[in-house]
């Protein structure tokens, strides 16, 4: 149970620190009924209990209106009145004393600009303080002192404030508009460079397509038919070469025969002479 209490206290305190700028030493306005409740339960000194809960230094105050109300309540609250005299008075500005609840609500105002924690047992005053965007409430119970969880109204107000801070302000919007106007004027003032129109190609650089000679065109067109006469010429040349070779071989053969016959005739004549 104690761990859960500390968890809620840390979350609530973080909310007030981040969204509303609460900083230590924390300032606490003490109501008479809060001090009276702690005295009746014998819990101890208010400042020590609150400092232990918030985990940092605190400064406790009361107001003349709170003291005047305790005085009216009589002897039953005399001990609480004596305890409150230990704390400094916060000048509430009420010349004619009012109720403690009205006095403490007036110290918060619309936004609790002075970042006060209000320590009270008055349920109506607690609700009134939680209706203020920056209102923070402390209360006492048999388990000690507690910090009230921020209300839904306070959470919604914090979200709206965050969106407002993120959105550009009127000054920023005006400056952005002026910057756009100035940029447009500068753009108009710049000399606009005329682009050169695209002209035709340089006639000297353009080469005319070469005309194909008629002979080449004719040769290229009849390339398939011109191969047949060439083949025929090659065949004729080969045949002529073969015929010439045969004639040369026959001629050599005849010459060899003639030489052989002459040799035989010469031999026969020599033989007859010897005889």
Helices and strands as residue ranges (DSSP letters): H 2-20, E 26-30, H 32-41, H 46-54, E 58-62, H 64-73, G 75-77, H 78-84, E 88-89, H 100-108, E 116-119, H 123-130, E 136-141, E 144-147, H 152-166, H 170-189, H 214-221, H 223-274
